[in-house]
Amino acid sequence: MSITHFETFHALHRGNSPLILCNVWDGGSARMMRSLGAKAIATTSAGLAWALGVADGNKLPVDLLLHAAATIVRAVPDLPVSIDMEAGYSDDPAAVADLAQRIVATGVVGVNIEDGAGAPDLLAAKIAAIRAAVGPGLFINARTDVYLRGLAPAGERAAEVVRRGALYTGAGASGLFPADVTAPQEIKYIADNINVPLNVMARPGLLPAADLATLGVRRLSAGSALPEQLWGRVAALGGAFLRDGISDPICADPMPYGQINALMAGAPA
């Protein structure tokens, strides 16, 4: 029996080194990361929304999300793909489960879903509905914003993450993602007190992947860091060109046209 992308993606969270994900925003960026050795592809909701001219934060129309998911899967058919579905674009667990089914139908094998500022019980209900609708194969990565939004006092955040993690994994989550945690002792505490793979996100001062592995981290995500870098660079170059009309800066140190085009060549239409 051949190994499915579902099985591959789960297995990538069980290695000795964390699964490193350079989160992408379209088919082209997915092909780029594949060419650089990515073992799996995951999206950044912010980068994907910005690429489509939409603000991040559960604002993306569902049809655009589904189109993006299908485009990314088509661009990298040999790799497992996970899609960030933010908070599910609804407070109705049944509607969220329906969306998850439609995402899986594009060929996706994992999703991120977050609690944001909402009640933990609501995210647990969404996760339970997704799991009931799609079965055991889908990797459901439960993101909690305890650190990102300061939802507990500084000294109590790790314990609150563990509390929410028990709720989310009890509902069927496959992994736990406390966005914005960086302190090594808190990362280790969380990893030691959950029974699913721990995902952390790139932040200034975060330990390297090899050190994170010793703390129990099994997945390291770039989040929106790469598109933020790109938007900053393009704004600086584009602004200067519009102001001065000088060509040299925007033509300096590019990835050559032919190399980019070759990277995209052969992608299924």
N, C-alpha and C positions, 0 to 999 in steps of 0.2 A: 504494500500500500504506500502511495506517495505521501510525503509530508505536506500538509496544507500550510498556507500562509498563517492561518489561525494558530496552528501548532508551533510554527517557527517563531511567531511573535511572542508567544508565551515563553518559549524556551530561551529567547534572548534576554529575558528578565531573570534567568536562573544561572547565569554565568558567573565566573569569578570577578569579572570586571563589569562595571556598569554599562548598560546600553546607552551610548551617546547619540543623541538626536539633535541634528542641526535643523530646527523646525523650518518648514518651507511654506510657500504661499501660492504656488501655482505649479503647473507641469514643468516649466522650464527650470525653476529652482529645484524641483524634485530630481530632475535629470542631472543637474549639476552635482547635488549631494551624492547621488548614486555613483557618478563618475569619480568622486573623491573617496569612495569606499564606504559609504553609509550602508549599514546592515538592514535598516528599516527607515521608513519615512513617516514623519508626523508633521502636522500643520501647526502654525501659530495663528490663532484666531485674529489677532491684531494685524499681522502681516497680510493675511488673506483678505480681511475686510478693507484695509488700506489700498491694496492692489486693485480693488473693485470700486474705490471711491466711496467707501462706507466707513463710518466710525466703528471702532470696536465697542463691545459692551452689549451683546444680544441685539444688535441693530441689523445684522445681515439678513436679507430676505432668504428664506429657506431654499427657494429655487436656485439662487446663486450658490449657496453652500453645496447643494447636491450636484450642481454642474461642476463646481471646483473639485469636489471629491472624485467624480467620474473622470475628469481630465487628468488628475494626478495619478489615479490608478492606471489609466491608459498609458501614461508617460513612463511608468516604472512597473510594468506588469510582473517583473521577477522579484519584487520586494514587497513585504507586508507594509500596509499603509494604515495609519491611525489618523482620525480626524477630530479636531477640537470642536465640540458642539456647544461650547460655552455653558450656559445653564439650561440648554435644551430648547430655548426660544419659546418657552411656555411654562406656566405654573401648573399645567394639567399633566399629571404623570402619564395618562393614556396618550395624549398628544405627543409627549416626548418619546414614548415608546414607539409610536408610529413613525416618527422622524428617524429614530434609530434603525428601524427596519428598512426604511428607504435608503439610509446611508449604507447599511450592510449590503443592500442590493446592488450598489455601485462597485462592490468588490473590496470594500474596507473591512479590516479585521480588528480594529481597535477604535475606541472613542475616549475623549476626555470630557467629563462633565463636572461642573463646579457648583459649590454652594453660594459663592459670592457673599452678599449680605443677607441672604435668605436663611430661613430656619433649617437647621440640620435635618429635621424630620422630613422636610419637603424633598431635599436631595435624596434621602434614603428611599422615599416613596418612588421617586423617578428611577433610581437605580433598580429597585425591585421590579418595576413595570418593564424596564428595558430587558432585564434578565429573563423575565417570564415570556417576553415577546420574541426574543432572538435566541434563546438557549444558552448553553454553557461556553460556546466557542469564543464569543466576542470578548476582547480584553477591555474591561470598563475601568478606566483610570479615574478615580474620584479625587478631584482637586478641592482642597479646602483653603479658604482665604483667611484663616485665623491670623497668620503672620502678615499677609499682604495688606489686610484692612485693619489690623490691630483689634481683632475681635475678642481678645482676652488681655489682661494685664501682662506686661512683658515677662514676668517670672512664671506665668501660668500657661503660656501658649503651647508649650510642648505637651503638657498634660491634656489640654483641650483638644489638640490634634489627635492624640491617642483616643480620647473619648469619642470624638467624631469618627475616627477611623474604625472603631469597633462597630459603630452604628452603620457605617457605609459598607464595610465588608460583610456584616451580617445580612445586609440587603442584597449582596451579590457582587460587590465591587471586586475587581481583580488586583488593583493596585491603589496606593495612596500617594497623593501629591500635595504636600503642604507648601504651596508657592511662597517663596521669599525667605524660607528658613536658611540660615548660614552658619550659626554657631555649632561647632563640632559636637559639643556635649549634648546639645539639644537634638541634633540629627541622630546621634547614637541612641539617645533615650527613646526617640520615636521608633527607630528601626528595631530596637530590642523589645518593644512593647506592641508591635503589630504583627500580624501573621500573613501579610501580603508584601510584594515588592514595594520598596520606598523609592519615590521619584523626587528629585530636587531640581531646582532651576538655576541656571547660571546667574550669578550676582557678583558684584565687586567683592573681592576678599574670600570668595568661596574656595575651599580646598580643591586641588586637582582631583581628577577622577580616581587615580590610584589610591589616594588617601581617603576619598569618600567611600571607596569599596571596603576599607577596613572598618568603617563606621556602620556598614550595613546597607549602603545605598546601592540600588540595582538599576537605576535609570537616571540619566542626567540630560536635561533638556536645555536648549539654548533659549527657549521662549521667543520673545519678540526682539531679541538683541540684534540679530542679523539685519532684519528690515529696518530697525531703528538706525543702524549704522549706514545702511544704503540711503535712506531718506535724508539723513544728515549730510552725506557726501554729495548727493545729487542736488540738494538745496544750495549748498555752497557753490558748486560748479555752475549750476544753472543760473543762480542769481548773478554771479560774476559775468557770465556770458551775456545775459540780458542787459546788464548794466554797461559793460565795456565792449562787447562784441569781439573779444580777443579769443582766437580759436585754440591757441596752444594748450591752455590748461585742460580743456575738455577733451583734447586729443592725446593727452599724455598718459602713459602707462596703462593702456587698455588691455583687456583680454582680447586678442585679435578676432576680428569678424569671422575669419575662416574657422578658428578653433571653436567659437560659439556655435557656428552653423553646423559644424561636424558633430558637436555634442547633441544637437537637436535632430540631426539626420537619422532616419530610421525609426523615429518615434511613430507609433501607430497613429493613423489619421483619425 
